[in-house]
Amino acid sequence: MVINKQSNGDELTISLEGRLDTTTAPQLEAEVSNSLAGVKKLVIDIEKLVYISSAGLRVLLKAQKTMNKQGSMEVCHVSDEIKDIFEVTGFNEILNIV
C-alpha cells in the first residue's frame, strides 16, 4: 500500500493506494497516530484503494474517534465496492463519507 500525506495548515489529507489489510493496517495506523497533532480536519482519500479488511476498518474507526475530540474527519472518493463494505459493517453511519 502507498500512503501519501499532504498538509495544509491544520488540515491533513492522507491518500491511500492499494490494499488496506492485516499486513498494511499497522503502517497506516502508525502514520495516522504520528500525524494528528494539531490537525483540525483529517481527510482520508481512498480513491485508489482497491480493498479494505476489518483491520483497515479498525484503523479508520480509531482515527475517527481521535478526530471527534479535536476536529473532523472525512472519507472521500469511496468506490462502490468499498461503499458496500461500509454499509454492511455499519461504518457508513460512523464515518463522514463525502
N, CA, C and O atoms as CSV, one atom per row, in Angstrom:
chain,resi,resn,atom,element,x,y,z
A,1,MET,N,N,0.842,-1.178,0.000
A,1,MET,CA,C,0.000,0.000,0.000
A,1,MET,C,C,0.885,1.239,0.000
A,1,MET,O,O,1.951,1.262,0.616
A,2,VAL,N,N,0.423,2.267,-0.702
A,2,VAL,CA,C,1.121,3.543,-0.761
A,2,VAL,C,C,0.307,4.554,0.045
A,2,VAL,O,O,-0.908,4.663,-0.124
A,3,ILE,N,N,0.993,5.294,0.926
A,3,ILE,CA,C,0.356,6.328,1.738
A,3,ILE,C,C,0.991,7.661,1.378
A,3,ILE,O,O,2.202,7.838,1.509
A,4,ASN,N,N,0.167,8.596,0.924
A,4,ASN,CA,C,0.641,9.949,0.621
A,4,ASN,C,C,-0.031,10.915,1.584
A,4,ASN,O,O,-1.241,10.852,1.804
A,5,LYS,N,N,0.775,11.818,2.161
A,5,LYS,CA,C,0.236,12.807,3.088
A,5,LYS,C,C,0.470,14.199,2.526
A,5,LYS,O,O,1.532,14.498,1.980
A,6,GLN,N,N,-0.547,15.045,2.671
A,6,GLN,CA,C,-0.439,16.433,2.246
A,6,GLN,C,C,-1.038,17.301,3.345
A,6,GLN,O,O,-2.207,17.156,3.704
A,7,SER,N,N,-0.220,18.202,3.870
A,7,SER,CA,C,-0.651,19.068,4.959
A,7,SER,C,C,-0.881,20.477,4.433
A,7,SER,O,O,-0.117,20.988,3.615
A,8,ASN,N,N,-1.959,21.096,4.927
A,8,ASN,CA,C,-2.274,22.476,4.557
A,8,ASN,C,C,-2.777,23.167,5.825
A,8,ASN,O,O,-3.970,23.133,6.124
A,9,GLY,N,N,-1.866,23.789,6.564
A,9,GLY,CA,C,-2.237,24.396,7.833
A,9,GLY,C,C,-2.648,23.328,8.822
A,9,GLY,O,O,-1.875,22.418,9.123
A,10,ASP,N,N,-3.891,23.439,9.339
A,10,ASP,CA,C,-4.370,22.441,10.296
A,10,ASP,C,C,-5.238,21.364,9.633
A,10,ASP,O,O,-5.996,20.660,10.300
A,11,GLU,N,N,-5.110,21.254,8.304
A,11,GLU,CA,C,-5.824,20.210,7.560
A,11,GLU,C,C,-4.813,19.222,6.997
A,11,GLU,O,O,-3.800,19.614,6.419
A,12,LEU,N,N,-5.101,17.929,7.175
A,12,LEU,CA,C,-4.227,16.868,6.679
A,12,LEU,C,C,-5.028,15.943,5.778
A,12,LEU,O,O,-6.095,15.462,6.157
A,13,THR,N,N,-4.502,15.697,4.573
A,13,THR,CA,C,-5.111,14.737,3.661
A,13,THR,C,C,-4.182,13.540,3.538
A,13,THR,O,O,-2.998,13.683,3.236
A,14,ILE,N,N,-4.739,12.358,3.776
A,14,ILE,CA,C,-3.995,11.113,3.611
A,14,ILE,C,C,-4.659,10.348,2.475
A,14,ILE,O,O,-5.833,9.988,2.553
A,15,SER,N,N,-3.885,10.104,1.414
A,15,SER,CA,C,-4.390,9.360,0.255
A,15,SER,C,C,-3.821,7.949,0.301
A,15,SER,O,O,-2.625,7.748,0.512
A,16,LEU,N,N,-4.701,6.980,0.099
A,16,LEU,CA,C,-4.301,5.578,0.159
A,16,LEU,C,C,-4.424,4.936,-1.213
A,16,LEU,O,O,-5.352,5.214,-1.972
A,17,GLU,N,N,-3.464,4.071,-1.509
A,17,GLU,CA,C,-3.445,3.380,-2.796
A,17,GLU,C,C,-3.080,1.925,-2.562
A,17,GLU,O,O,-2.069,1.626,-1.925
A,18,GLY,N,N,-3.905,1.016,-3.079
A,18,GLY,CA,C,-3.612,-0.413,-2.951
A,18,GLY,C,C,-4.599,-1.107,-2.042
A,18,GLY,O,O,-5.809,-0.905,-2.149
A,19,ARG,N,N,-4.069,-1.940,-1.128
A,19,ARG,CA,C,-4.884,-2.752,-0.232
A,19,ARG,C,C,-4.629,-2.360,1.221
A,19,ARG,O,O,-3.483,-2.265,1.661
A,20,LEU,N,N,-5.712,-2.137,1.952
A,20,LEU,CA,C,-5.612,-1.849,3.386
A,20,LEU,C,C,-6.107,-3.093,4.107
A,20,LEU,O,O,-7.308,-3.306,4.270
A,21,ASP,N,N,-5.149,-3.909,4.535
A,21,ASP,CA,C,-5.488,-5.193,5.133
A,21,ASP,C,C,-4.640,-5.439,6.380
A,21,ASP,O,O,-4.007,-4.518,6.897
A,22,THR,N,N,-4.628,-6.660,6.852
A,22,THR,CA,C,-3.897,-7.012,8.066
A,22,THR,C,C,-2.418,-6.675,7.962
A,22,THR,O,O,-1.796,-6.298,8.955
A,23,THR,N,N,-1.859,-6.805,6.784
A,23,THR,CA,C,-0.442,-6.537,6.583
A,23,THR,C,C,-0.132,-5.044,6.580
A,23,THR,O,O,0.889,-4.624,7.126
A,24,THR,N,N,-0.995,-4.242,5.976
A,24,THR,CA,C,-0.696,-2.817,5.797
A,24,THR,C,C,-1.354,-1.905,6.834
A,24,THR,O,O,-0.950,-0.751,6.977
A,25,ALA,N,N,-2.353,-2.399,7.556
A,25,ALA,CA,C,-3.051,-1.571,8.543
A,25,ALA,C,C,-2.111,-1.003,9.616
A,25,ALA,O,O,-2.259,0.166,9.973
A,26,PRO,N,N,-1.153,-1.776,10.147
A,26,PRO,CA,C,-0.251,-1.186,11.142
A,26,PRO,C,C,0.563,-0.008,10.604
A,26,PRO,O,O,0.855,0.936,11.338
A,27,GLN,N,N,0.921,-0.065,9.340
A,27,GLN,CA,C,1.657,1.033,8.712
A,27,GLN,C,C,0.790,2.301,8.698
A,27,GLN,O,O,1.267,3.380,9.049
A,28,LEU,N,N,-0.476,2.173,8.294
A,28,LEU,CA,C,-1.372,3.317,8.266
A,28,LEU,C,C,-1.638,3.819,9.683
A,28,LEU,O,O,-1.654,5.027,9.919
A,29,GLU,N,N,-1.845,2.913,10.617
A,29,GLU,CA,C,-2.107,3.312,11.999
A,29,GLU,C,C,-0.955,4.147,12.557
A,29,GLU,O,O,-1.185,5.151,13.231
A,30,ALA,N,N,0.279,3.736,12.279
A,30,ALA,CA,C,1.453,4.480,12.740
A,30,ALA,C,C,1.515,5.860,12.088
A,30,ALA,O,O,1.793,6.853,12.759
A,31,GLU,N,N,1.256,5.922,10.781
A,31,GLU,CA,C,1.272,7.203,10.065
A,31,GLU,C,C,0.222,8.162,10.625
A,31,GLU,O,O,0.500,9.343,10.835
A,32,VAL,N,N,-0.974,7.652,10.861
A,32,VAL,CA,C,-2.058,8.495,11.359
A,32,VAL,C,C,-1.741,8.979,12.768
A,32,VAL,O,O,-1.858,10.172,13.050
A,33,SER,N,N,-1.344,8.074,13.654
A,33,SER,CA,C,-1.117,8.481,15.043
A,33,SER,C,C,0.044,9.455,15.171
A,33,SER,O,O,0.052,10.290,16.075
A,34,ASN,N,N,1.016,9.360,14.285
A,34,ASN,CA,C,2.166,10.270,14.326
A,34,ASN,C,C,1.894,11.603,13.637
A,34,ASN,O,O,2.726,12.508,13.701
A,35,SER,N,N,0.746,11.738,12.980
A,35,SER,CA,C,0.490,12.919,12.150
A,35,SER,C,C,-0.649,13.805,12.632
A,35,SER,O,O,-0.876,14.866,12.049
A,36,LEU,N,N,-1.370,13.411,13.670
A,36,LEU,CA,C,-2.599,14.128,14.020
A,36,LEU,C,C,-2.428,15.286,14.995
A,36,LEU,O,O,-3.395,16.000,15.259
A,37,ALA,N,N,-1.252,15.492,15.529
A,37,ALA,CA,C,-1.046,16.606,16.465
A,37,ALA,C,C,-1.334,17.930,15.759
A,37,ALA,O,O,-0.723,18.244,14.737
A,38,GLY,N,N,-2.258,18.693,16.305
A,38,GLY,CA,C,-2.597,19.997,15.751
A,38,GLY,C,C,-3.526,19.974,14.552
A,38,GLY,O,O,-3.867,21.027,14.015
A,39,VAL,N,N,-3.941,18.789,14.125
A,39,VAL,CA,C,-4.824,18.674,12.953
A,39,VAL,C,C,-6.272,18.883,13.391
A,39,VAL,O,O,-6.746,18.251,14.335
A,40,LYS,N,N,-6.963,19.774,12.692
A,40,LYS,CA,C,-8.382,20.043,12.973
A,40,LYS,C,C,-9.296,19.320,11.983
A,40,LYS,O,O,-10.441,19.002,12.300
A,41,LYS,N,N,-8.775,19.066,10.778
A,41,LYS,CA,C,-9.562,18.357,9.764
A,41,LYS,C,C,-8.676,17.306,9.107
A,41,LYS,O,O,-7.610,17.612,8.572
A,42,LEU,N,N,-9.138,16.069,9.160
A,42,LEU,CA,C,-8.445,14.951,8.523
A,42,LEU,C,C,-9.297,14.458,7.364
A,42,LEU,O,O,-10.480,14.162,7.534
A,43,VAL,N,N,-8.694,14.373,6.192
A,43,VAL,CA,C,-9.367,13.842,5.011
A,43,VAL,C,C,-8.646,12.559,4.606
A,43,VAL,O,O,-7.438,12.560,4.373
A,44,ILE,N,N,-9.398,11.478,4.527
A,44,ILE,CA,C,-8.855,10.204,4.058
A,44,ILE,C,C,-9.394,9.992,2.641
A,44,ILE,O,O,-10.591,9.781,2.448
A,45,ASP,N,N,-8.501,10.050,1.663
A,45,ASP,CA,C,-8.876,9.887,0.258
A,45,ASP,C,C,-8.582,8.445,-0.136
A,45,ASP,O,O,-7.426,8.021,-0.157
A,46,ILE,N,N,-9.636,7.696,-0.449
A,46,ILE,CA,C,-9.443,6.275,-0.774
A,46,ILE,C,C,-9.817,5.963,-2.226
A,46,ILE,O,O,-10.251,4.858,-2.552
A,47,GLU,N,N,-9.638,6.957,-3.079
A,47,GLU,CA,C,-9.974,6.780,-4.492
A,47,GLU,C,C,-9.228,5.591,-5.114
A,47,GLU,O,O,-9.789,4.867,-5.937
A,48,LYS,N,N,-7.977,5.397,-4.723
A,48,LYS,CA,C,-7.159,4.334,-5.326
A,48,LYS,C,C,-7.029,3.114,-4.423
A,48,LYS,O,O,-6.175,2.257,-4.652
A,49,LEU,N,N,-7.881,3.033,-3.387
A,49,LEU,CA,C,-7.884,1.867,-2.513
A,49,LEU,C,C,-8.740,0.788,-3.171
A,49,LEU,O,O,-9.889,1.043,-3.533
A,50,VAL,N,N,-8.191,-0.404,-3.327
A,50,VAL,CA,C,-8.925,-1.465,-4.014
A,50,VAL,C,C,-9.550,-2.476,-3.052
A,50,VAL,O,O,-10.417,-3.258,-3.441
A,51,TYR,N,N,-9.100,-2.455,-1.781
A,51,TYR,CA,C,-9.601,-3.439,-0.815
A,51,TYR,C,C,-9.402,-2.902,0.595
A,51,TYR,O,O,-8.402,-2.245,0.887
A,52,ILE,N,N,-10.361,-3.189,1.461
A,52,ILE,CA,C,-10.204,-2.865,2.879
A,52,ILE,C,C,-10.712,-4.036,3.705
A,52,ILE,O,O,-11.800,-4.552,3.453
A,53,SER,N,N,-9.928,-4.454,4.688
A,53,SER,CA,C,-10.305,-5.560,5.567
A,53,SER,C,C,-10.775,-5.003,6.909
A,53,SER,O,O,-10.807,-3.789,7.109
A,54,SER,N,N,-11.137,-5.892,7.817
A,54,SER,CA,C,-11.565,-5.458,9.145
A,54,SER,C,C,-10.437,-4.741,9.876
A,54,SER,O,O,-10.696,-3.836,10.670
A,55,ALA,N,N,-9.200,-5.125,9.623
A,55,ALA,CA,C,-8.066,-4.427,10.236
A,55,ALA,C,C,-7.992,-2.986,9.746
A,55,ALA,O,O,-7.682,-2.084,10.524
A,56,GLY,N,N,-8.270,-2.763,8.475
A,56,GLY,CA,C,-8.297,-1.420,7.922
A,56,GLY,C,C,-9.451,-0.605,8.478
A,56,GLY,O,O,-9.301,0.584,8.759
A,57,LEU,N,N,-10.603,-1.247,8.636
A,57,LEU,CA,C,-11.758,-0.566,9.222
A,57,LEU,C,C,-11.446,-0.110,10.648
A,57,LEU,O,O,-11.853,0.976,11.063
A,58,ARG,N,N,-10.729,-0.939,11.385
A,58,ARG,CA,C,-10.371,-0.600,12.762
A,58,ARG,C,C,-9.506,0.654,12.808
A,58,ARG,O,O,-9.683,1.499,13.685
A,59,VAL,N,N,-8.569,0.780,11.866
A,59,VAL,CA,C,-7.712,1.967,11.816
A,59,VAL,C,C,-8.548,3.217,11.521
A,59,VAL,O,O,-8.333,4.266,12.128
A,60,LEU,N,N,-9.495,3.105,10.596
A,60,LEU,CA,C,-10.367,4.240,10.294
A,60,LEU,C,C,-11.215,4.621,11.503
A,60,LEU,O,O,-11.416,5.805,11.774
A,61,LEU,N,N,-11.713,3.622,12.228
A,61,LEU,CA,C,-12.514,3.884,13.412
A,61,LEU,C,C,-11.695,4.596,14.480
A,61,LEU,O,O,-12.172,5.541,15.109
A,62,LYS,N,N,-10.472,4.146,14.683
A,62,LYS,CA,C,-9.594,4.780,15.673
A,62,LYS,C,C,-9.303,6.234,15.284
A,62,LYS,O,O,-9.316,7.122,16.137
A,63,ALA,N,N,-9.045,6.469,14.010
A,63,ALA,CA,C,-8.796,7.835,13.538
A,63,ALA,C,C,-10.037,8.696,13.732
A,63,ALA,O,O,-9.929,9.856,14.127
A,64,GLN,N,N,-11.214,8.140,13.458
A,64,GLN,CA,C,-12.464,8.884,13.624
A,64,GLN,C,C,-12.664,9.271,15.086
A,64,GLN,O,O,-13.056,10.401,15.376
A,65,LYS,N,N,-12.400,8.348,16.009
A,65,LYS,CA,C,-12.562,8.636,17.432
A,65,LYS,C,C,-11.614,9.746,17.872
A,65,LYS,O,O,-11.999,10.622,18.646
A,66,THR,N,N,-10.385,9.711,17.386
A,66,THR,CA,C,-9.422,10.759,17.721
A,66,THR,C,C,-9.882,12.100,17.181
A,66,THR,O,O,-9.840,13.107,17.888
A,67,MET,N,N,-10.322,12.117,15.928
A,67,MET,CA,C,-10.726,13.372,15.305
A,67,MET,C,C,-12.035,13.912,15.881
A,67,MET,O,O,-12.267,15.119,15.824
A,68,ASN,N,N,-12.885,13.067,16.427
A,68,ASN,CA,C,-14.104,13.540,17.088
A,68,ASN,C,C,-13.754,14.452,18.257
A,68,ASN,O,O,-14.523,15.350,18.599
A,69,LYS,N,N,-12.592,14.222,18.874
A,69,LYS,CA,C,-12.162,15.004,20.027
A,69,LYS,C,C,-11.473,16.304,19.624
A,69,LYS,O,O,-11.488,17.270,20.388
A,70,GLN,N,N,-10.868,16.345,18.436
A,70,GLN,CA,C,-10.063,17.520,18.085
A,70,GLN,C,C,-10.472,18.209,16.796
A,70,GLN,O,O,-9.851,19.198,16.406
A,71,GLY,N,N,-11.496,17.712,16.129
A,71,GLY,CA,C,-11.910,18.337,14.874
A,71,GLY,C,C,-12.872,17.455,14.118
A,71,GLY,O,O,-13.860,16.975,14.672
A,72,SER,N,N,-12.576,17.240,12.835
A,72,SER,CA,C,-13.464,16.437,11.997
A,72,SER,C,C,-12.657,15.548,11.059
A,72,SER,O,O,-11.473,15.779,10.818
A,73,MET,N,N,-13.325,14.534,10.543
A,73,MET,CA,C,-12.696,13.610,9.595
A,73,MET,C,C,-13.681,13.321,8.480
A,73,MET,O,O,-14.873,13.126,8.722
A,74,GLU,N,N,-13.172,13.294,7.250
A,74,GLU,CA,C,-13.966,12.932,6.084
A,74,GLU,C,C,-13.265,11.800,5.345
A,74,GLU,O,O,-12.037,11.734,5.300
A,75,VAL,N,N,-14.063,10.915,4.770
A,75,VAL,CA,C,-13.548,9.883,3.882
A,75,VAL,C,C,-14.120,10.198,2.507
A,75,VAL,O,O,-15.338,10.274,2.341
A,76,CYS,N,N,-13.245,10.383,1.519
A,76,CYS,CA,C,-13.731,10.796,0.204
A,76,CYS,C,C,-13.286,9.843,-0.896
A,76,CYS,O,O,-12.395,9.013,-0.717
A,77,HIS,N,N,-13.942,9.996,-2.038
A,77,HIS,CA,C,-13.687,9.187,-3.235
A,77,HIS,C,C,-13.828,7.691,-2.945
A,77,HIS,O,O,-12.934,6.899,-3.247
A,78,VAL,N,N,-14.955,7.325,-2.360
A,78,VAL,CA,C,-15.208,5.939,-1.972
A,78,VAL,C,C,-15.805,5.179,-3.158
A,78,VAL,O,O,-16.831,5.575,-3.710
A,79,SER,N,N,-15.149,4.088,-3.539
A,79,SER,CA,C,-15.649,3.274,-4.649
A,79,SER,C,C,-16.919,2.539,-4.225
A,79,SER,O,O,-17.205,2.413,-3.034
A,80,ASP,N,N,-17.670,2.059,-5.201
A,80,ASP,CA,C,-18.904,1.327,-4.908
A,80,ASP,C,C,-18.620,0.078,-4.074
A,80,ASP,O,O,-19.399,-0.260,-3.184
A,81,GLU,N,N,-17.512,-0.609,-4.355
A,81,GLU,CA,C,-17.167,-1.835,-3.627
A,81,GLU,C,C,-16.911,-1.532,-2.154
A,81,GLU,O,O,-17.398,-2.243,-1.275
A,82,ILE,N,N,-16.157,-0.490,-1.893
A,82,ILE,CA,C,-15.839,-0.156,-0.509
A,82,ILE,C,C,-17.053,0.470,0.178
A,82,ILE,O,O,-17.248,0.294,1.380
A,83,LYS,N,N,-17.859,1.194,-0.581
A,83,LYS,CA,C,-19.105,1.741,-0.023
A,83,LYS,C,C,-20.000,0.600,0.458
A,83,LYS,O,O,-20.643,0.710,1.502
A,84,ASP,N,N,-20.041,-0.494,-0.303
A,84,ASP,CA,C,-20.822,-1.668,0.105
A,84,ASP,C,C,-20.302,-2.233,1.426
A,84,ASP,O,O,-21.091,-2.606,2.295
A,85,ILE,N,N,-18.985,-2.297,1.579
A,85,ILE,CA,C,-18.384,-2.799,2.820
A,85,ILE,C,C,-18.768,-1.889,3.979
A,85,ILE,O,O,-19.124,-2.371,5.054
A,86,PHE,N,N,-18.698,-0.577,3.769
A,86,PHE,CA,C,-19.080,0.378,4.807
A,86,PHE,C,C,-20.544,0.180,5.212
A,86,PHE,O,O,-20.874,0.254,6.396
A,87,GLU,N,N,-21.419,-0.071,4.237
A,87,GLU,CA,C,-22.835,-0.244,4.532
A,87,GLU,C,C,-23.104,-1.544,5.284
A,87,GLU,O,O,-23.884,-1.558,6.237
A,88,VAL,N,N,-22.469,-2.629,4.867
A,88,VAL,CA,C,-22.671,-3.922,5.515
A,88,VAL,C,C,-22.184,-3.892,6.965
A,88,VAL,O,O,-22.801,-4.493,7.845
A,89,THR,N,N,-21.073,-3.188,7.209
A,89,THR,CA,C,-20.498,-3.137,8.553
A,89,THR,C,C,-21.078,-2.020,9.421
A,89,THR,O,O,-20.805,-1.961,10.620
A,90,GLY,N,N,-21.876,-1.138,8.821
A,90,GLY,CA,C,-22.434,-0.022,9.561
A,90,GLY,C,C,-21.493,1.180,9.647
A,90,GLY,O,O,-21.808,2.165,10.315
A,91,PHE,N,N,-20.354,1.109,8.986
A,91,PHE,CA,C,-19.405,2.208,9.026
A,91,PHE,C,C,-19.914,3.451,8.298
A,91,PHE,O,O,-19.424,4.556,8.531
A,92,ASN,N,N,-20.904,3.266,7.412
A,92,ASN,CA,C,-21.499,4.425,6.737
A,92,ASN,C,C,-22.241,5.311,7.750
A,92,ASN,O,O,-22.495,6.484,7.473
A,93,GLU,N,N,-22.586,4.762,8.910
A,93,GLU,CA,C,-23.241,5.532,9.968
A,93,GLU,C,C,-22.217,6.208,10.886
A,93,GLU,O,O,-22.540,7.180,11.569
A,94,ILE,N,N,-20.996,5.698,10.901
A,94,ILE,CA,C,-19.942,6.196,11.792
A,94,ILE,C,C,-19.065,7.232,11.108
A,94,ILE,O,O,-18.719,8.259,11.693
A,95,LEU,N,N,-18.711,6.948,9.863
A,95,LEU,CA,C,-17.793,7.815,9.117
A,95,LEU,C,C,-18.549,8.887,8.359
A,95,LEU,O,O,-19.694,8.685,7.953
A,96,ASN,N,N,-17.902,10.031,8.170
A,96,ASN,CA,C,-18.451,11.093,7.339
A,96,ASN,C,C,-17.926,10.858,5.925
A,96,ASN,O,O,-16.799,11.232,5.603
A,97,ILE,N,N,-18.749,10.238,5.086
A,97,ILE,CA,C,-18.347,9.875,3.726
A,97,ILE,C,C,-18.849,10.958,2.780
A,97,ILE,O,O,-20.046,11.239,2.715
A,98,VAL,N,N,-17.907,11.565,2.044
A,98,VAL,CA,C,-18.272,12.641,1.127
A,98,VAL,C,C,-17.916,12.281,-0.306
A,98,VAL,O,O,-18.153,13.073,-1.218
